[in-house]
Amino acid sequence: MKLIEGAPIADAVYAECQRDIEQLKAAGHTPGLAVVLVGDDPASKAYVGAKDRKCQELGLHSVKIEKPADISQDELLGLIDELNADDSIHGILVQMPLPGDLDEDEVILRIAPEKDVDGLHPQNVGKLAMEDPTGFAPCTPSGCQRMLIESDIDTEGKHVVVVGRSLLVGKTLALLMMAKGQGANSTVTVAHSRTQDLPALTRQADILVAAIGRADFIGPDHVKDGAVVIDVGINRVDDDTKKRGYRLVGDVDFEAVKDKCSAITPVPGGVGKMTIAMLMANTIRACKLASGE
């Protein structure tokens, strides 16, 4: 069983980012990312902080904007308009979920598609479906695909089953994996909570991706011998033996499944490491597209 760890693959992405940033700076361009945090959710604050630190570490222009949870929809949209008009900002990310009654769909639509480095604007989703390379794919599914590529997992003609149909992961990963190109050319099935006899379906997978948001949901009955398992889930479960009172687990019951797999990602330490790396890569590509470099 091969353990597909995220950290070394993310480091490879960061090394590419560093080279691209140096080339862009030599040509007079500094990639800029603005991250907007609304409210004081601890998990969101930690994630935004990690993004900001990585930007500074790589030498990107980083703008972190924190707004109170009671910001109005109009104020938030006005802020996005300002960032859209700011030529020093190439990527805009509004941290989700938004608190209260704020309309997330309207916020996503307001971000200029060429600055939508989270890949959620309908124009970018459409470009992904059309295999238009000027669009942006969401960072987590992009990270999953990069992990397969860097781990020399053959995807050509393989049956990929994605459990989960969210736009953030499931739907977009399906589009990435069925496209033409490296780390793709797969036959893809998307399953979800209403799928009948899910284990019978997932046992057909050469590559099984779990993105359903249920702790330890995928067990041995879901996995065929020799399958590759990519676990996107990050779930908190109570654990009195831990100082913080909980531990993080994936959507896959790792200990129960690992011996059946040819390769598997851990949680933590797997896919989660890739999300910020692909965000940096998207921001740099946005700068390249804007500057014509």
FENFENDA-V323317 format. One line per field, one symbol per residue. phi: phi as a letter, one per 20 degrees, with the letter a starting at -180 (. if undefined). A space follows every 10 residues. Layout:
phi = ???
This chain:
phi = .eeeefgfff ffffffggff ffffffencd gccdddddnc fgffffffff ffffgffenf fdcdddcffe gegfffffff gffgeefedd cccefdfefm efefffffff fggfdefemd fgfffffffe lefeecegff fffgffffff elefdfmfed ddepcfffcg fffgfffefe pfmbleeddd dbfefelggf fffeffcddd bdmcglfedg fecegnfedd defccecfbf fegenbcece edfgffdgfe eebbeecfod ggfeffgfff ffffffffff eme
